[in-house]
Amino acid sequence: MKLFISLLLLGLSLSACATGPFANLNDVNRPNFVGQFLGKWHGQDNSSGSLDVKFTEGSNGTWSAISVFTYDGTDVNAKTKSVKIDGNKVELIITWEVQGVIASTKLIGVLTNNQIEGTYVSTTSEEPATGKWVITRK
């Protein structure tokens, strides 16, 4: 009887796991972009500043991001145009305005553990700017 009860409890435990948080084992290995990441950007022209990005995933699987960076010591709140996540890769397109200059920036990066590292290209009315960025999960 004790053996029967033990096996019954084991069976119930295993069946609960099959419908619980580990039901889809692919999700366990899925990179986690959700959360806030803080770090720095560095331009080809030796400009630099801080970068703060918060990623959220909607219930329908769509991604959004809130981005703030500093330029010449001024906080710039960017508007997100698009966020694409593919495995451990991210493409974030933002628009922003600094000192009357309106620009669009495409950031492409790779998530490794709790850090995203990549490159960016900014398009302005003056000239394109490129650089690198690294942000770490807060």
C-alpha positions as CSV (number, residue, x, y, z in Angstrom):
1,M,0.0,0.0,0.0
2,K,2.8,2.4,0.9
3,L,4.5,1.7,-2.5
4,F,1.2,2.4,-4.3
5,I,0.7,5.7,-2.5
6,S,4.4,6.7,-3.2
7,L,4.0,5.9,-6.9
8,L,0.7,7.7,-7.0
9,L,2.2,10.9,-5.5
10,L,5.2,10.6,-7.9
11,G,2.9,10.3,-10.9
12,L,0.8,13.3,-9.7
13,S,4.0,15.4,-9.2
14,L,5.3,14.5,-12.7
15,S,2.0,15.3,-14.4
16,A,1.9,18.7,-12.6
17,C,5.3,19.5,-14.0
18,A,4.2,18.7,-17.5
19,T,1.6,21.5,-17.4
20,G,3.6,23.9,-15.2
21,P,6.2,26.4,-15.9
22,F,8.6,23.8,-17.6
23,A,6.0,22.4,-19.9
24,N,7.7,23.9,-22.9
25,L,11.4,23.1,-22.5
26,N,12.3,25.4,-25.4
27,D,11.3,28.3,-23.2
28,V,13.9,27.4,-20.6
29,N,16.7,28.0,-23.1
30,R,15.0,31.1,-24.7
31,P,17.1,34.3,-24.2
32,N,15.4,36.7,-21.8
33,F,15.4,40.3,-22.9
34,V,12.6,41.3,-20.5
35,G,13.9,44.0,-18.1
36,Q,16.0,47.1,-17.7
37,F,19.5,47.3,-19.1
38,L,22.0,50.1,-18.3
39,G,25.3,50.9,-19.9
40,K,27.2,53.1,-22.4
41,W,27.4,54.0,-26.0
42,H,30.6,55.1,-27.8
43,G,30.7,56.9,-31.1
44,Q,33.3,56.7,-33.9
45,D,34.0,60.4,-33.2
46,N,34.9,59.8,-29.5
47,S,31.5,60.9,-28.3
48,S,29.9,58.8,-25.6
49,G,27.1,58.7,-23.1
50,S,24.9,56.5,-21.0
51,L,22.2,54.2,-22.4
52,D,19.2,52.9,-20.6
53,V,16.8,50.5,-22.3
54,K,13.8,48.7,-20.8
55,F,12.4,45.8,-22.8
56,T,8.9,44.4,-22.3
57,E,7.0,41.6,-24.0
58,G,3.3,41.9,-24.6
59,S,0.9,39.0,-24.0
60,N,0.7,38.5,-27.8
61,G,4.5,38.2,-28.2
62,T,5.1,41.7,-29.4
63,W,8.1,43.6,-28.0
64,S,8.4,47.2,-26.9
65,A,11.2,49.3,-25.4
66,I,11.7,52.5,-23.6
67,S,15.1,54.1,-24.3
68,V,16.9,57.0,-22.7
69,F,20.4,58.1,-23.5
70,T,22.7,61.0,-22.7
71,Y,24.2,63.3,-25.3
72,D,26.5,66.1,-24.1
73,G,25.2,65.6,-20.6
74,T,21.5,65.9,-21.6
75,D,19.0,63.1,-21.1
76,V,17.3,62.3,-24.4
77,N,14.0,60.3,-24.3
78,A,13.8,58.4,-27.6
79,K,10.6,57.2,-29.3
80,T,10.6,53.5,-30.2
81,K,9.8,52.8,-33.9
82,S,10.3,49.0,-33.8
83,V,11.8,46.2,-31.7
84,K,12.7,42.9,-33.3
85,I,13.9,39.9,-31.2
86,D,15.2,36.8,-33.0
87,G,16.8,34.3,-30.6
88,N,19.5,36.2,-28.8
89,K,19.6,39.0,-31.3
90,V,17.8,42.3,-31.1
91,E,17.2,45.2,-33.5
92,L,15.9,48.4,-32.0
93,I,15.0,51.4,-34.0
94,I,14.5,54.7,-32.2
95,T,13.9,58.3,-33.2
96,W,15.0,61.3,-31.2
97,E,15.8,65.0,-31.3
98,V,18.8,66.8,-29.8
99,Q,19.6,70.5,-30.2
100,G,17.1,70.8,-33.0
101,V,18.5,67.8,-34.9
102,I,16.0,65.0,-35.6
103,A,17.5,61.6,-36.1
104,S,16.8,57.9,-36.3
105,T,19.1,55.2,-34.8
106,K,19.2,51.5,-35.5
107,L,20.8,49.5,-32.7
108,I,21.7,45.9,-33.4
109,G,23.0,43.7,-30.6
110,V,23.4,40.2,-29.2
111,L,22.4,39.1,-25.7
112,T,24.9,37.0,-23.9
113,N,24.0,36.1,-20.3
114,N,22.9,39.5,-18.8
115,Q,24.6,41.8,-21.3
116,I,23.7,43.1,-24.7
117,E,26.5,44.3,-26.9
118,G,26.3,45.7,-30.4
119,T,26.6,48.5,-32.9
120,Y,24.5,51.4,-34.0
121,V,24.0,53.7,-37.0
122,S,22.3,57.0,-36.6
123,T,20.9,58.9,-39.5
124,T,20.6,62.7,-39.2
125,S,20.2,65.6,-41.6
126,E,23.9,66.3,-41.2
127,E,25.7,63.0,-41.6
128,P,25.5,59.4,-40.4
129,A,27.1,58.4,-37.1
130,T,28.2,54.9,-36.1
131,G,29.4,53.4,-32.9
132,K,29.2,50.6,-30.3
133,W,27.1,50.1,-27.2
134,V,27.0,47.7,-24.2
135,I,24.2,47.5,-21.7
136,T,23.9,45.1,-18.7
137,R,20.8,43.9,-16.9
138,K,20.0,46.0,-13.9
